[in-house]
Amino acid sequence: MERRLLVATGNPGKVVELAQLLRGAPFTLVSLRDLGLPTEIEEPADTFEGNAVIKAETYARMSGLLTLADDSGLEVDALDGAPGVHSRRFAGEDASDDDRTALVLARLDGVPWERRTARYRCVLALAAPGEPTVTCEGACSGIIDYGPRGDGGFGYDPVFYLPDYGKTVAELSLEEKNRVSHRARAAREAVAVLMARAAREP
């Protein structure tokens, strides 16, 4: 019997990234667009975990499928943890990745290198109708660069500098990013949960 896992995000970049990160799990991935489901729902929680759980449980009810949802974002220490859960809407509803990145850089204007510390955080929630929801979390620490570099990735990747690599996330290969990113770390936990689930099923 085919095991299907709904990846509940409307972000095409995340769909591609999660498909790579979940390759070890014995599930066929389907997207919201594959099922004709809405790609946006309300995310009223003030934590990544809260929003991930809301999305996973809502889409699990809509689809009847085991569902994985992600909530993630950037926390900048000099901005008191902003943009945080508002990472995607930080510069307004219709803003582009470039707009959001430019706003973070503007807010950090004049802040010295040693105070530009930040982290990416990701929570993945796995939900199925009538079952307890499981969450997996990952984080990746870095520094907000003075300007964008690289054309890979998405979101704030062009300004998120990793000292160990001497590069921004946008300058990493997909293979490198999938070793160190916040989403990769959360996904490794999720794969273990999915493997255990598959082993229990007939």
N, C-alpha and C positions, 0 to 999 in steps of 0.2 A: 504494500500500500504506500502510495506517495505521501510523504510528510511535507506539509507546506508551512512556511513561516512568512507572515506578512511583515514587511519592513515598512513601518508607519512613518514615513517622512515624505514631504513634498519637495525636498531639496535633492536635485539630481546628483550633485556631488557626493552627498552623504550616501545615496543609494549605491553608487559605484564603490565608494570606500568600504561600506559595510559588506557588500557582496564579496570583496577581497578578504576582509577580515574574518568573515564567517565561513570561509571555504571548507574548513575542517568539519563542519557540522553536517549531519546527514539529512538536510532539509532542502527542499526546493524553495527558493526565495521568490515571493511575489510582491509587487509594489501596489501602492494605493491606486495608481493610474491603471494598472492591470485589472483591478477589480472595479474601476469606475467610482471609487470612493473620494470624498472631498479631501483636498490636500492641506486644508487649514481647519483647525478647531481652536476654541478658546484655550489659553494656557494661563489660568488665573493664579497659579501657585507662586510663592516667592522663593522657592528652592528648585534646583535642577531635578532633584528626586521627585518632588511633588508634581512637576509638569510632566516628567517622563511617565510616571504612573498613570496620570490622567489620560495621556495620549494612548498608552498601551491598552488600558482597560476600555476606553471608549471605542477604539478601533477593533478590539477583540469582540466586543458586543456587536458592532456593525457587521463584522465579517464572519463571525463564528470560528475564526482561526486563531491559532497560537500567534501572538503578535509581539513584535519587538519595536519599541519606541525609544528615541534618544532625546535627551535634553542636555545641551552643552553650551559652553560659552567661555568668555574670557574674563578673568578677574585681575584687575590692575591694582597693585597695592597703593600707589600714590593717588588713585582715584577712589579710595575706600572700598575697593572690591568691585567697582563698576567696570564695564557695563553689566557683568553678571548675568542674571536670568533675562536681562533686556538686551543681550548682545545683538540679536538679529534686528531689533527695532530701535537700536540706540540712536540712530540718526533720523528716525521717522519710519512710518510704515512702508513707504515706497523707495527708501534709500537703497543704494547699491552697496556692494562690498567696499568699493573704493570710497564711498561717502562715509561709511562707518569707520573705516580705517583712518580717513582724514580727520574725523572728529576726535578720535582717540589721540592722534598725534597733536592736534591743536590743544587739547586739554593738558597734554604733557609738555607743552612748549616751555622751555627753560628748566625742566626737571632733569637733574644730572643722571648720568648712566647708572650709578649705583642705586638710585631710588626708582628706577624704571622696571623693577621686578614684577613679574606677573605669572599667572598660571592658566592653562586651559584645563577645564574640568568637564567631565562627561559622566552622565548616569544613563545606563541602558536599563529599561524595564521590560520584563517578559511577562505577558499576561495571557491567560486563556479563560474562556467563560467558565465560571463556577470554580475556579482554582485560585489559590493564593498567588499574588504577584511577587516576582523575584526581581531584585535590583542588583546591578553590578556597576562599580564605579572605577574611574581611572583619572589620573591627573598628570600633567606635564608642565614642568616649570621652565621659565625662560625670562627674557628681558625684551621690553618693547624698543625696537630699533628706532633711530631718528627719522627713517624714511623707508618706504617699501622697497623690497628686493626680491626678485624671482617672480616667475609667472605660473608656478604650480599651485596646487591646493585651492582653497577658497576661504572666504571669511577674512579673518585677521592674519592669515598665514604669512603674507608678505612682510609684516612688521614684527612677527614673533620670532625672536632670535634665540637660538640654542647654543650656549657657550661651548658645549662639548663637541659640536659639529662645526662651529664657526660659520654657521649659515642660518638664514631664516627658514622656517618650515616650507615656505614657497620655493626655496632653492633645493630642497631634498628631493630625491627620487621617491616614487610611490613606495618602493620597497623599504627605503630608509624611514619614511614617515610611518609606515605600518609596523615598524619595530618600536617606535618611541612615542607615538601620539597618545593623547588622553583617550581617544576613542579606541585605539588599538589595545590599550591596557584593559579597558572595560570589556572589550570584545573577547579577549582571552578568557575572562571569567565567564562570559555568556556562552562561549563555545563549550566550556566544561559543563555548564548547566544543561545545554541542549544535548550533549553527548549522553549525559546521565539519563535525561528524559527519554531519549531514543532507546537506550538499553532496557528501560523498564517497559516499553511498549511492545506488544506482540508483533 
